[in-house]
């Protein structure tokens, strides 16, 4: 059996391990809530993360080349990390934890089979996705800083206008 078929057959186990690794970044109480609350309205973050990593897993396993879907799934997960002020290494570490989840779920098959060449290819794909995730993280952080800067600028202008130091026409 090849790696793609094995990963497809062990998808649930890999996703559970990967999801648990991703949520280990959060405090215990938050992590427990994100794992156990299945209602997407009560737990949009947990649902977004799970659907993002599930989509990434499907794309990594099924396609030979990078697709636009990979970027969309990455964005969904990484934007959450960017908003929560995670460091870049913490925000993107979840990509690398897929390698660990795969090896844990397929430990027996890896030890008895000849999956090593396919694992190297998978590792290379994951590494490339990690580089892509860094770009997405940086764009998300830049957008956040831009929004914050504009908010401060607008607040300052409004304060000056209320103090009658500037007029509406000067602000334009």
LOLOBA-773208 format. One line per field, with one value per atom (N, C-alpha, C): residue in three letters; atom name; x negated, y, z negated. Coordinates in nm, 4 decimals, decimal comma, padded with zeros to 6 digits, always signed. Atoms other than C-alpha are relative to their C-alpha. Layout:
<recs>
res	(ALA / ...)
atom	(CA / ...)
px	(X / ...)
py	(Y / ...)
pz	(Z / ...)
</recs>
This chain:
<recs>
res	(UNK / UNK / UNK / UNK / UNK / UNK / UNK / UNK / UNK / UNK / UNK / UNK / UNK / UNK / UNK / UNK / UNK / UNK / UNK / UNK / UNK / UNK / UNK / UNK / UNK / UNK / UNK / UNK / UNK / UNK / UNK / UNK / UNK / UNK / UNK / UNK / UNK / UNK / UNK / UNK / UNK / UNK / UNK / UNK / UNK / UNK / UNK / UNK / UNK / UNK / UNK / UNK / UNK / UNK / UNK / UNK / UNK / UNK / UNK / UNK / UNK / UNK / UNK / UNK / UNK / UNK / UNK / UNK / UNK / UNK / UNK / UNK / UNK / UNK / UNK / UNK / UNK / UNK / UNK / UNK / UNK / UNK / UNK / UNK / UNK / UNK / UNK / UNK / UNK / UNK / UNK / UNK / UNK / UNK / UNK / UNK / UNK / UNK / UNK / UNK / UNK / UNK / UNK / UNK / UNK / UNK / UNK / UNK / UNK / UNK / UNK / UNK / UNK / UNK / UNK / UNK / UNK / UNK / UNK / UNK / UNK / UNK / UNK / UNK / UNK / UNK / UNK / UNK / UNK / UNK / UNK / UNK / UNK / UNK / UNK / UNK / UNK / UNK / UNK / UNK / UNK / UNK / UNK / UNK / UNK / UNK / UNK / UNK / UNK / UNK / UNK / UNK / UNK / UNK / UNK / UNK / UNK / UNK / UNK / UNK / UNK / UNK / UNK / UNK / UNK / UNK / UNK / UNK / UNK / UNK / UNK / UNK / UNK / UNK / UNK / UNK / UNK / UNK / UNK / UNK / UNK / UNK / UNK / UNK / UNK / UNK / UNK / UNK / UNK / UNK / UNK / UNK / UNK / UNK / UNK / UNK / UNK / UNK / UNK / UNK / UNK / UNK / UNK / UNK / UNK / UNK / UNK / UNK / UNK / UNK / UNK / UNK / UNK / UNK / UNK / UNK / UNK / UNK / UNK / UNK / UNK / UNK / UNK / UNK / UNK / UNK / UNK / UNK / UNK / UNK / UNK / UNK / UNK / UNK / UNK / UNK / UNK / UNK / UNK / UNK / UNK / UNK / UNK / UNK / UNK / UNK / UNK / UNK / UNK / UNK / UNK / UNK / UNK / UNK / UNK / UNK / UNK / UNK / UNK / UNK / UNK / UNK / UNK / UNK / UNK / UNK / UNK / UNK / UNK / UNK / UNK / UNK / UNK / UNK / UNK / UNK / UNK / UNK / UNK / UNK / UNK / UNK / UNK / UNK / UNK / UNK / UNK / UNK / UNK / UNK / UNK / UNK / UNK / UNK / UNK / UNK / UNK / UNK / UNK / UNK / UNK / UNK / UNK / UNK / UNK / UNK / UNK / UNK / UNK / UNK / UNK / UNK / UNK / UNK / UNK / UNK / UNK / UNK / UNK / UNK / UNK / UNK / UNK / UNK / UNK / UNK / UNK / UNK / UNK / UNK / UNK / UNK / UNK / UNK / UNK / UNK / UNK / UNK / UNK / UNK / UNK / UNK / UNK / UNK / UNK / UNK / UNK / UNK / UNK / UNK / UNK / UNK / UNK / UNK / UNK / UNK / UNK / UNK / UNK / UNK / UNK / UNK / UNK / UNK / UNK / UNK / UNK / UNK / UNK / UNK / UNK / UNK / UNK / UNK / UNK / UNK / UNK / UNK / UNK / UNK / UNK / UNK / UNK / UNK / UNK / UNK / UNK / UNK / UNK / UNK / UNK / UNK / UNK / UNK / UNK / UNK / UNK / UNK / UNK / UNK / UNK / UNK / UNK / UNK / UNK / UNK / UNK / UNK / UNK / UNK / UNK / UNK / UNK / UNK / UNK / UNK / UNK / UNK / UNK / UNK / UNK / UNK / UNK / UNK / UNK / UNK / UNK / UNK / UNK / UNK / UNK / UNK / UNK / UNK / UNK / UNK / UNK / UNK / UNK / UNK / UNK / UNK / UNK / UNK / UNK / UNK / UNK / UNK / UNK / UNK / UNK / UNK / UNK / UNK / UNK / UNK / UNK / UNK / UNK / UNK / UNK / UNK / UNK / UNK / UNK / UNK / UNK / UNK / UNK / UNK / UNK / UNK / UNK / UNK / UNK / UNK / UNK / UNK / UNK / UNK / UNK / UNK / UNK / UNK / UNK / UNK / UNK / UNK / UNK / UNK / UNK / UNK / UNK / UNK / UNK / UNK / UNK / UNK / UNK / UNK / UNK / UNK / UNK / UNK / UNK / UNK / UNK / UNK / UNK / UNK / UNK / UNK / UNK / UNK / UNK / UNK)
atom	(N / CA / C / N / CA / C / N / CA / C / N / CA / C / N / CA / C / N / CA / C / N / CA / C / N / CA / C / N / CA / C / N / CA / C / N / CA / C / N / CA / C / N / CA / C / N / CA / C / N / CA / C / N / CA / C / N / CA / C / N / CA / C / N / CA / C / N / CA / C / N / CA / C / N / CA / C / N / CA / C / N / CA / C / N / CA / C / N / CA / C / N / CA / C / N / CA / C / N / CA / C / N / CA / C / N / CA / C / N / CA / C / N / CA / C / N / CA / C / N / CA / C / N / CA / C / N / CA / C / N / CA / C / N / CA / C / N / CA / C / N / CA / C / N / CA / C / N / CA / C / N / CA / C / N / CA / C / N / CA / C / N / CA / C / N / CA / C / N / CA / C / N / CA / C / N / CA / C / N / CA / C / N / CA / C / N / CA / C / N / CA / C / N / CA / C / N / CA / C / N / CA / C / N / CA / C / N / CA / C / N / CA / C / N / CA / C / N / CA / C / N / CA / C / N / CA / C / N / CA / C / N / CA / C / N / CA / C / N / CA / C / N / CA / C / N / CA / C / N / CA / C / N / CA / C / N / CA / C / N / CA / C / N / CA / C / N / CA / C / N / CA / C / N / CA / C / N / CA / C / N / CA / C / N / CA / C / N / CA / C / N / CA / C / N / CA / C / N / CA / C / N / CA / C / N / CA / C / N / CA / C / N / CA / C / N / CA / C / N / CA / C / N / CA / C / N / CA / C / N / CA / C / N / CA / C / N / CA / C / N / CA / C / N / CA / C / N / CA / C / N / CA / C / N / CA / C / N / CA / C / N / CA / C / N / CA / C / N / CA / C / N / CA / C / N / CA / C / N / CA / C / N / CA / C / N / CA / C / N / CA / C / N / CA / C / N / CA / C / N / CA / C / N / CA / C / N / CA / C / N / CA / C / N / CA / C / N / CA / C / N / CA / C / N / CA / C / N / CA / C / N / CA / C / N / CA / C / N / CA / C / N / CA / C / N / CA / C / N / CA / C / N / CA / C / N / CA / C / N / CA / C / N / CA / C / N / CA / C / N / CA / C / N / CA / C / N / CA / C / N / CA / C / N / CA / C / N / CA / C / N / CA / C / N / CA / C / N / CA / C / N / CA / C / N / CA / C / N / CA / C / N / CA / C / N / CA / C / N / CA / C / N / CA / C / N / CA / C / N / CA / C / N / CA / C / N / CA / C / N / CA / C / N / CA / C / N / CA / C / N / CA / C / N / CA / C / N / CA / C / N / CA / C / N / CA / C / N / CA / C / N / CA / C / N / CA / C / N / CA / C / N / CA / C / N / CA / C / N / CA / C / N / CA / C / N / CA / C / N / CA / C)
px	(-00,0856 / +00,0000 / -00,0895 / +00,0824 / -00,1371 / +00,0415 / -00,0216 / -00,1533 / +00,1335 / -00,1264 / +00,1438 / +00,1176 / -00,1085 / +00,3715 / -00,0008 / +00,0098 / +00,2423 / +00,0508 / -00,0449 / +00,2973 / +00,1514 / -00,1451 / +00,6487 / +00,0715 / -00,0645 / +00,7298 / -00,0150 / +00,0234 / +00,5884 / +00,0272 / -00,0275 / +00,7220 / +00,0494 / -00,0566 / +00,9264 / -00,1045 / +00,1030 / +00,6344 / -00,1025 / +00,0983 / +00,3926 / +00,0599 / -00,0639 / +00,6401 / +00,0183 / -00,0170 / +00,7135 / -00,1324 / +00,1318 / +00,3430 / -00,0445 / +00,0415 / +00,2784 / +00,0805 / -00,0872 / +00,5763 / -00,0416 / +00,0455 / +00,4611 / -00,1312 / +00,1271 / +00,1108 / +00,0223 / -00,0290 / +00,2498 / +00,0585 / -00,0667 / +00,4675 / -00,0880 / +00,0912 / +00,1779 / -00,0684 / +00,0552 / +00,0660 / +00,0795 / -00,0897 / +00,3581 / -00,0067 / -00,0101 / +00,4035 / +00,0929 / -00,0715 / +00,5478 / +00,1516 / -00,1449 / +00,8966 / +00,0535 / -00,0408 / +00,9211 / -00,0098 / +00,0210 / +00,7801 / +00,1111 / -00,1076 / +01,0345 / +00,1320 / -00,1231 / +01,3186 / -00,0021 / +00,0100 / +01,1949 / +00,0130 / -00,0092 / +01,1696 / +00,1406 / -00,1250 / +01,5022 / +00,1254 / -00,1190 / +01,7436 / +00,0147 / -00,0192 / +01,8794 / +00,0917 / -00,0913 / +02,1333 / -00,0814 / +00,0808 / +01,9822 / +00,0308 / -00,0350 / +02,1677 / -00,0585 / +00,0592 / +02,0390 / -00,1522 / +00,1438 / +01,6905 / -00,0494 / +00,0432 / +01,6085 / -00,1511 / +00,1452 / +01,2341 / -00,0380 / +00,0297 / +01,2187 / +00,0450 / -00,0520 / +01,4347 / -00,0838 / +00,0821 / +01,2292 / -00,1347 / +00,1288 / +00,9045 / +00,0160 / -00,0165 / +01,0372 / +00,0266 / -00,0299 / +01,1842 / -00,1210 / +00,1213 / +00,8649 / -00,1029 / +00,1006 / +00,6356 / +00,0526 / -00,0578 / +00,8759 / -00,0154 / +00,0172 / +00,8721 / -00,1452 / +00,1430 / +00,4936 / -00,0410 / +00,0325 / +00,4638 / +00,0472 / -00,0543 / +00,6897 / -00,0804 / +00,0791 / +00,4927 / -00,1405 / +00,1355 / +00,1546 / -00,0011 / -00,0059 / +00,2584 / +00,0409 / -00,0595 / +00,4513 / -00,0664 / +00,0507 / +00,2693 / -00,1511 / +00,1436 / -00,0733 / -00,0591 / +00,0496 / -00,1026 / +00,0747 / -00,0656 / -00,0173 / +00,1222 / -00,1214 / +00,3358 / +00,0336 / -00,0453 / +00,5058 / +00,0767 / -00,0743 / +00,7143 / -00,0923 / +00,0944 / +00,4023 / -00,0153 / +00,0126 / +00,3607 / +00,1235 / -00,1246 / +00,7260 / +00,0091 / -00,0048 / +00,7077 / -00,1034 / +00,1038 / +00,3810 / +00,0446 / -00,0445 / +00,5263 / +00,0994 / -00,1015 / +00,8208 / -00,0624 / +00,0633 / +00,5948 / -00,0971 / +00,1063 / +00,3128 / +00,0555 / -00,0585 / +00,5350 / +00,0418 / -00,0353 / +00,6595 / -00,1232 / +00,1249 / +00,3006 / -00,0526 / +00,0497 / +00,2104 / +00,0782 / -00,0840 / +00,5027 / -00,0310 / +00,0253 / +00,4142 / -00,1414 / +00,1341 / +00,0649 / -00,1001 / +00,1000 / -00,1171 / -00,1247 / +00,1222 / -00,4789 / +00,0095 / -00,0014 / -00,5513 / -00,0305 / +00,0348 / -00,7129 / +00,1146 / -00,1129 / -00,4166 / +00,1182 / -00,1129 / -00,1613 / -00,0151 / +00,0212 / -00,3193 / -00,0519 / +00,0494 / -00,4464 / +00,0971 / -00,0991 / -00,1210 / -00,0245 / +00,0285 / -00,2336 / -00,0956 / +00,1000 / -00,5345 / +00,0526 / -00,0531 / -00,3304 / +00,0779 / -00,0609 / -00,1597 / -00,0967 / +00,0998 / -00,4839 / +00,0043 / -00,0049 / -00,4676 / +00,1285 / -00,1280 / -00,0992 / +00,0005 / +00,0077 / -00,1630 / -00,0857 / +00,0900 / -00,4533 / +00,0589 / -00,0631 / -00,2591 / +00,1118 / -00,1131 / +00,0462 / -00,0451 / +00,0483 / -00,1580 / -00,1287 / +00,1254 / -00,4401 / -00,0273 / +00,0150 / -00,3834 / -00,0299 / +00,0164 / -00,3521 / -00,1341 / +00,1284 / -00,6568 / -00,1141 / +00,1062 / -00,8693 / -00,0078 / +00,0024 / -00,7684 / -00,0025 / -00,0103 / -00,7332 / -00,1114 / +00,0993 / -00,9255 / +00,0598 / -00,0657 / -00,7522 / -00,0961 / +00,0949 / -01,0680 / -00,0061 / +00,0037 / -01,0897 / +00,1260 / -00,1244 / -00,7233 / +00,0095 / +00,0018 / -00,7697 / -00,0865 / +00,0854 / -01,0526 / +00,0741 / -00,0785 / -00,8238 / +00,1065 / -00,1004 / -00,5503 / -00,0638 / +00,0704 / -00,7985 / -00,0350 / +00,0341 / -00,9110 / +00,1235 / -00,1242 / -00,5506 / +00,0393 / -00,0351 / -00,4886 / -00,0929 / +00,0952 / -00,8056 / +00,0344 / -00,0386 / -00,6930 / +00,1255 / -00,1214 / -00,3541 / -00,0339 / +00,0432 / -00,5298 / -00,0551 / +00,0513 / -00,7102 / +00,1151 / -00,1178 / -00,3806 / +00,0751 / -00,0711 / -00,2268 / -00,0691 / +00,0721 / -00,5001 / +00,0422 / -00,0446 / -00,4021 / +00,1404 / -00,1377 / -00,0364 / +00,0026 / +00,0051 / -00,1181 / -00,0472 / +00,0538 / -00,3244 / +00,1015 / -00,1032 / -00,0495 / +00,1120 / -00,1057 / +00,2047 / -00,0439 / +00,0517 / -00,0143 / -00,0099 / +00,0084 / -00,0786 / +00,1380 / -00,1366 / +00,2959 / +00,0503 / -00,0398 / +00,3562 / -00,0646 / +00,0695 / +00,0922 / +00,0551 / -00,0581 / +00,2396 / +00,1356 / -00,1308 / +00,5868 / -00,0176 / +00,0250 / +00,4494 / -00,0496 / +00,0538 / +00,2567 / +00,1114 / -00,1114 / +00,5653 / +00,0971 / -00,0891 / +00,7722 / -00,0559 / +00,0633 / +00,5239 / +00,0051 / -00,0044 / +00,5081 / +00,1399 / -00,1385 / +00,8891 / +00,0382 / -00,0298 / +00,9161 / -00,0669 / +00,0741 / +00,6516 / +00,0671 / -00,0665 / +00,8218 / +00,1319 / -00,1292 / +01,1600 / -00,0196 / +00,0282 / +01,0113 / -00,0391 / +00,0416 / +00,8451 / +00,1178 / -00,1171 / +01,1662 / +00,0943 / -00,0872 / +01,3679 / -00,0584 / +00,0653 / +01,1114 / -00,0068 / -00,0042 / +01,1622 / -00,1399 / +00,1358 / +00,7921 / -00,0124 / -00,0033 / +00,8575 / +00,1456 / -00,1354 / +01,1570 / +00,0165 / -00,0320 / +01,3290 / -00,0770 / +00,0674 / +01,1722 / -00,1489 / +00,1426 / +00,8178 / -00,0272 / +00,0184 / +00,8675 / +00,0070 / -00,0165 / +00,9331 / -00,1150)
py	(-00,1188 / +00,0000 / +00,1242 / -00,1207 / +00,3431 / +00,1001 / -00,0990 / +00,6457 / +00,0716 / -00,0699 / +00,8224 / -00,0837 / +00,0881 / +00,5222 / -00,0175 / +00,0136 / +00,4770 / +00,1254 / -00,1256 / +00,8441 / +00,0159 / -00,0075 / +00,8288 / -00,0928 / +00,0956 / +00,5220 / +00,0400 / -00,0422 / +00,6797 / +00,1490 / -00,1440 / +01,0285 / +00,0483 / -00,0451 / +01,0545 / +00,0034 / +00,0061 / +00,9484 / +00,1115 / -00,1061 / +01,1889 / +00,1356 / -00,1294 / +01,4778 / +00,0243 / -00,0159 / +01,4161 / +00,0381 / -00,0310 / +01,4140 / +00,1406 / -00,1313 / +01,7199 / +00,1106 / -00,0976 / +01,9104 / +00,0185 / -00,0077 / +01,8265 / +00,0778 / -00,0734 / +01,9539 / +00,1497 / -00,1409 / +02,2777 / +00,0667 / -00,0590 / +02,3356 / +00,0024 / -00,0034 / +02,2678 / +00,1361 / -00,1358 / +02,6247 / +00,0889 / -00,0799 / +02,7546 / -00,0434 / +00,0414 / +02,7569 / -00,1220 / +00,1268 / +02,4276 / +00,0175 / -00,0202 / +02,5629 / +00,0360 / -00,0388 / +02,7232 / -00,1191 / +00,1174 / +02,4140 / -00,1024 / +00,0956 / +02,1902 / +00,0451 / -00,0530 / +02,4173 / -00,0166 / +00,0082 / +02,4289 / -00,1439 / +00,1420 / +02,0470 / -00,0554 / +00,0667 / +01,9645 / +00,0680 / -00,0717 / +02,2337 / -00,0188 / +00,0326 / +02,1087 / +00,0971 / -00,0959 / +02,3861 / +00,1106 / -00,1000 / +02,6096 / +00,1439 / -00,1360 / +02,9141 / +00,0319 / -00,0190 / +02,8636 / -00,0077 / +00,0231 / +02,7687 / +00,0224 / -00,0225 / +02,9355 / -00,0183 / +00,0145 / +02,9313 / -00,1469 / +00,1429 / +02,5579 / -00,0603 / +00,0527 / +02,4834 / +00,0480 / -00,0539 / +02,7111 / -00,0706 / +00,0695 / +02,5520 / -00,1425 / +00,1398 / +02,1984 / -00,0105 / +00,0064 / +02,2622 / +00,0435 / -00,0425 / +02,4427 / -00,1113 / +00,1068 / +02,1572 / -00,1224 / +00,1109 / +01,9011 / +00,0270 / -00,0370 / +02,0874 / -00,0086 / +00,0109 / +02,1156 / -00,1459 / +00,1429 / +01,7436 / -00,0598 / +00,0544 / +01,6563 / +00,0460 / -00,0527 / +01,8828 / -00,0599 / +00,0549 / +01,7565 / -00,1455 / +00,1424 / +01,3933 / -00,0232 / +00,0320 / +01,4175 / +00,0644 / -00,0681 / +01,6622 / -00,0003 / +00,0012 / +01,6548 / +00,1406 / -00,1368 / +02,0289 / +00,0864 / -00,0931 / +02,3243 / +00,0597 / -00,0576 / +02,4462 / +00,1292 / -00,1235 / +02,7736 / -00,0317 / +00,0397 / +02,5827 / -00,0061 / +00,0073 / +02,5281 / +00,1381 / -00,1359 / +02,9044 / +00,0414 / -00,0368 / +02,9462 / -00,0697 / +00,0731 / +02,6746 / +00,0546 / -00,0578 / +02,8183 / +00,1335 / -00,1325 / +03,1686 / -00,0102 / +00,0143 / +03,0505 / -00,0290 / +00,0374 / +02,8989 / +00,1087 / -00,0944 / +03,1544 / +00,1356 / -00,1288 / +03,4618 / -00,0019 / +00,0134 / +03,3324 / +00,0219 / -00,0146 / +03,3084 / +00,1423 / -00,1371 / +03,6504 / +00,0964 / -00,0862 / +03,8148 / -00,0199 / +00,0309 / +03,6410 / +00,0353 / -00,0487 / +03,7871 / -00,1114 / +00,1059 / +03,4537 / +00,0438 / -00,0240 / +03,4753 / -00,0781 / +00,0693 / +03,3641 / -00,1489 / +00,1414 / +03,0409 / -00,0772 / +00,0657 / +02,9605 / -00,0111 / -00,0023 / +03,0552 / -00,1021 / +00,0899 / +02,8396 / -00,1370 / +00,1294 / +02,5536 / -00,1128 / +00,1054 / +02,3697 / -00,0746 / +00,0653 / +02,2958 / -00,1172 / +00,1033 / +02,1014 / -00,1123 / +00,1052 / +01,9147 / -00,1048 / +00,1019 / +01,7368 / -00,1159 / +00,1070 / +01,5443 / -00,0952 / +00,0808 / +01,4250 / -00,0829 / +00,0706 / +01,3329 / -00,1166 / +00,1074 / +01,1296 / -00,1145 / +00,1051 / +00,9434 / -00,0772 / +00,0693 / +00,8662 / -00,0918 / +00,0803 / +00,7420 / -00,1177 / +00,1043 / +00,5362 / -00,0667 / +00,0510 / +00,4278 / -00,1452 / +00,1419 / +00,0565 / -00,0220 / +00,0147 / +00,0843 / +00,0564 / -00,0609 / +00,3093 / -00,0945 / +00,0899 / +00,0644 / -00,1286 / +00,1276 / -00,2404 / +00,0146 / -00,0164 / -00,0918 / +00,0818 / -00,0805 / +00,0981 / +00,1363 / -00,1285 / +00,4309 / +00,1191 / -00,1088 / +00,6320 / +00,0980 / -00,0975 / +00,7802 / +00,0852 / -00,0758 / +00,8808 / +00,0980 / -00,0922 / +01,0315 / +00,1221 / -00,1137 / +01,2465 / +00,0978 / -00,0850 / +01,3768 / +00,0754 / -00,0634 / +01,4451 / +00,1090 / -00,0990 / +01,6235 / +00,1241 / -00,1124 / +01,8389 / +00,0855 / -00,0745 / +01,9357 / +00,0806 / -00,0689 / +02,0237 / +00,1195 / -00,1104 / +02,2372 / +00,1158 / -00,1052 / +02,4267 / +00,0733 / -00,0614 / +02,4874 / +00,0890 / -00,0827 / +02,6185 / +00,1342 / -00,1252 / +02,8758 / +00,0886 / -00,0732 / +02,9768 / +00,0586 / -00,0476 / +03,0055 / +00,1211 / -00,1163 / +03,2492 / +00,1261 / -00,1149 / +03,4794 / +00,0435 / -00,0307 / +03,4577 / +00,0652 / -00,0564 / +03,5269 / +00,1458 / -00,1366 / +03,8339 / +00,0963 / -00,0858 / +03,9733 / +00,0286 / -00,0190 / +03,9192 / +00,0980 / -00,0922 / +04,0961 / +00,1418 / -00,1331 / +04,3856 / +00,0640 / -00,0513 / +04,4229 / +00,0440 / -00,0371 / +04,4250 / +00,1316 / -00,1236 / +04,6948 / +00,1189 / -00,1065 / +04,8977 / +00,0433 / -00,0301 / +04,8755 / +00,0766 / -00,0676 / +04,9748 / +00,1428 / -00,1336 / +05,2694 / +00,0928 / -00,0815 / +05,3944 / +00,0344 / -00,0245 / +05,3597 / +00,1104 / -00,1029 / +05,5682 / +00,1353 / -00,1228 / +05,8259 / +00,0614 / -00,0494 / +05,8535 / +00,0501 / -00,0432 / +05,8768 / +00,1336 / -00,1247 / +06,1494 / +00,1158 / -00,1055 / +06,3490 / +00,0395 / -00,0300 / +06,3192 / +00,0784 / -00,0743 / +06,4388 / +00,1445 / -00,1347 / +06,7346 / +00,0800 / -00,0681 / +06,8168 / +00,0419 / -00,0346 / +06,8058 / +00,1151 / -00,1085 / +07,0332 / +00,1270 / -00,1112 / +07,2620 / +00,0490 / -00,0322 / +07,2484 / -00,0153 / +00,0160 / +07,1212 / +00,0023 / +00,0012 / +07,1526 / -00,1233 / +00,1161 / +06,8857 / +00,0058 / -00,0160 / +07,0255 / -00,0327 / +00,0292 / +06,9902 / -00,1500 / +00,1445 / +06,6218 / -00,0748 / +00,0711 / +06,5434 / +00,0185)
pz	(+00,0000 / +00,0000 / +00,0000 / -00,0062 / +00,0891 / -00,1086 / +00,1061 / -00,1403 / +00,0141 / -00,0221 / +00,0171 / -00,0491 / +00,0434 / -00,0421 / -00,1518 / +00,1459 / -00,3973 / -00,0704 / +00,0607 / -00,4780 / +00,0122 / -00,0180 / -00,3353 / -00,0972 / +00,0911 / -00,5433 / -00,1469 / +00,1392 / -00,8613 / -00,0193 / +00,0010 / -00,7929 / -00,1362 / +00,1278 / -01,1136 / -00,1102 / +00,1038 / -01,3346 / +00,0183 / -00,0273 / -01,1647 / -00,0342 / +00,0271 / -01,1820 / -00,1497 / +00,1444 / -01,5496 / -00,0661 / +00,0576 / -01,6371 / +00,0399 / -00,0494 / -01,4227 / -00,0684 / +00,0653 / -01,5662 / -00,1461 / +00,1395 / -01,9203 / -00,0112 / +00,0001 / -01,8373 / +00,0217 / -00,0281 / -01,6939 / -00,1245 / +00,1156 / -01,9994 / -00,1241 / +00,1149 / -02,2362 / -00,0136 / +00,0060 / -02,1554 / -00,0958 / +00,0824 / -02,3594 / -00,1465 / +00,1404 / -02,7372 / -00,0120 / +00,0161 / -02,8682 / +00,0062 / +00,0033 / -02,9376 / +00,1393 / -00,1353 / -02,5928 / +00,0935 / -00,0833 / -02,4253 / -00,0203 / +00,0285 / -02,5979 / +00,0608 / -00,0591 / -02,4896 / +00,1514 / -00,1457 / -02,1290 / +00,0496 / -00,0381 / -02,1215 / -00,0175 / +00,0359 / -02,2816 / +00,0530 / -00,0453 / -02,1638 / +00,1511 / -00,1419 / -01,8301 / +00,0732 / -00,0612 / -01,7693 / +00,0681 / -00,0708 / -01,4984 / -00,0392 / +00,0421 / -01,6325 / -00,1375 / +00,1323 / -01,9870 / +00,0053 / -00,0097 / -01,8684 / +00,1436 / -00,1388 / -01,5342 / +00,0192 / -00,0132 / -01,6033 / +00,0138 / -00,0070 / -01,6707 / +00,1318 / -00,1263 / -01,3675 / +00,1187 / -00,1086 / -01,1419 / +00,0060 / +00,0038 / -01,2548 / +00,0513 / -00,0416 / -01,2121 / +00,1499 / -00,1431 / -00,8670 / +00,0837 / -00,0706 / -00,7652 / +00,0086 / -00,0048 / -00,8636 / +00,0754 / -00,0771 / -00,7176 / +00,1498 / -00,1403 / -00,3862 / +00,0438 / -00,0304 / -00,3984 / +00,0155 / -00,0059 / -00,4700 / +00,1324 / -00,1250 / -00,1760 / +00,1204 / -00,1114 / +00,0571 / +00,0041 / +00,0061 / -00,0602 / +00,0453 / -00,0326 / -00,0250 / +00,1449 / -00,1299 / +00,2997 / +00,1206 / -00,1193 / +00,5239 / +00,0060 / -00,0254 / +00,6749 / -00,0037 / -00,0068 / +00,7162 / -00,0997 / +00,0918 / +00,4985 / +00,0686 / -00,0559 / +00,5521 / -00,0739 / +00,0647 / +00,4718 / -00,1274 / +00,1203 / +00,2189 / -00,1212 / +00,1117 / +00,0072 / -00,0629 / +00,0527 / -00,0266 / -00,0782 / +00,0684 / -00,1228 / -00,1360 / +00,1266 / -00,3898 / -00,0983 / +00,0855 / -00,5234 / -00,0567 / +00,0452 / -00,5395 / -00,1138 / +00,1042 / -00,7459 / -00,1355 / +00,1268 / -01,0107 / -00,0459 / +00,0363 / -01,0026 / -00,0425 / +00,0405 / -01,0258 / -00,1465 / +00,1420 / -01,3604 / -00,0858 / +00,0764 / -01,4839 / +00,0059 / -00,0159 / -01,3458 / -00,0883 / +00,0827 / -01,5235 / -00,1475 / +00,1403 / -01,8492 / -00,0432 / +00,0332 / -01,8373 / -00,0277 / +00,0112 / -01,8136 / +00,0754 / -00,0753 / -01,7084 / +00,1311 / -00,1286 / -01,3520 / -00,0174 / +00,0188 / -01,4727 / -00,0640 / +00,0656 / -01,6949 / +00,0964 / -00,0929 / -01,4294 / +00,1120 / -00,1126 / -01,1615 / -00,0396 / +00,0471 / -01,3746 / +00,0249 / -00,0221 / -01,3155 / +00,1307 / -00,1282 / -00,9596 / -00,0233 / +00,0243 / -01,0832 / -00,0889 / +00,0859 / -01,3418 / +00,0800 / -00,0856 / -01,0509 / +00,0209 / -00,0160 / -01,0008 / -00,1187 / +00,1219 / -01,3604 / -00,0045 / +00,0021 / -01,3331 / +00,0986 / -00,1005 / -01,0167 / -00,0518 / +00,0482 / -01,1725 / -00,1183 / +00,1120 / -01,4896 / +00,0479 / -00,0484 / -01,2999 / +00,0865 / -00,0918 / -01,0520 / -00,0483 / +00,0549 / -01,2820 / +00,0400 / -00,0308 / -01,2282 / +00,1482 / -00,1444 / -00,8499 / +00,0474 / -00,0374 / -00,8260 / -00,0354 / +00,0447 / -01,0239 / +00,0817 / -00,0712 / -00,8204 / +00,1515 / -00,1446 / -00,4729 / +00,0599 / -00,0731 / -00,2138 / +00,0328 / -00,0190 / -00,2628 / -00,0050 / +00,0200 / -00,3175 / +00,1180 / -00,1115 / +00,0376 / +00,0085 / -00,0044 / +00,0243 / -00,1168 / +00,1158 / -00,3237 / +00,0287 / -00,0356 / -00,1895 / +00,0907 / -00,0899 / +00,0842 / -00,0796 / +00,0852 / -00,1716 / -00,0861 / +00,0824 / -00,3992 / +00,0814 / -00,0873 / -00,1077 / +00,0289 / -00,0246 / -00,0293 / -00,1231 / +00,1245 / -00,3939 / -00,0217 / +00,0142 / -00,4015 / +00,0937 / -00,0949 / -00,0910 / -00,0478 / +00,0536 / -00,2489 / -00,1191 / +00,1132 / -00,5595 / +00,0492 / -00,0563 / -00,3455 / +00,0488 / -00,0446 / -00,1876 / -00,1198 / +00,1187 / -00,5339 / -00,0619 / +00,0520 / -00,6379 / +00,0752 / -00,0799 / -00,3500 / -00,0409 / +00,0386 / -00,4489 / -00,1381 / +00,1349 / -00,8140 / +00,0046 / -00,0076 / -00,7255 / +00,0628 / -00,0603 / -00,4993 / -00,0999 / +00,1001 / -00,7753 / -00,1081 / +00,1027 / -01,0316 / +00,0546 / -00,0612 / -00,7916 / +00,0083 / -00,0092 / -00,7373 / -00,1369 / +00,1361 / -01,1137 / -00,0424 / +00,0372 / -01,1670 / +00,0782 / -00,0814 / -00,8820 / -00,0578 / +00,0594 / -01,0376 / -00,1309 / +00,1279 / -01,3791 / +00,0219 / -00,0284 / -01,2328 / +00,0485 / -00,0487 / -01,0480 / -00,1122 / +00,1137 / -01,3636 / -00,0899 / +00,0828 / -01,5642 / +00,0716 / -00,0787 / -01,2851 / -00,0037 / +00,0033 / -01,2744 / -00,1387 / +00,1362 / -01,6526 / -00,0297 / +00,0232 / -01,6633 / +00,0733 / -00,0769 / -01,3883 / -00,0665 / +00,0650 / -01,5632 / -00,1290 / +00,1229 / -01,8914 / +00,0310 / -00,0390 / -01,7216 / +00,0553 / -00,0555 / -01,5373 / -00,1128 / +00,1136 / -01,8613 / -00,0819 / +00,0737 / -02,0217 / +00,0851 / -00,0950 / -01,7213 / +00,0375 / -00,0431 / -01,6409 / +00,1504 / -00,1447 / -01,2895 / +00,0436 / -00,0549 / -01,0640 / +00,0876 / -00,0835 / -00,8571 / +00,1315 / -00,1289 / -00,5374 / -00,0107 / +00,0161 / -00,6767 / -00,0074 / +00,0144 / -00,7421 / +00,1307 / -00,1278 / -00,3772 / +00,0916)
</recs>
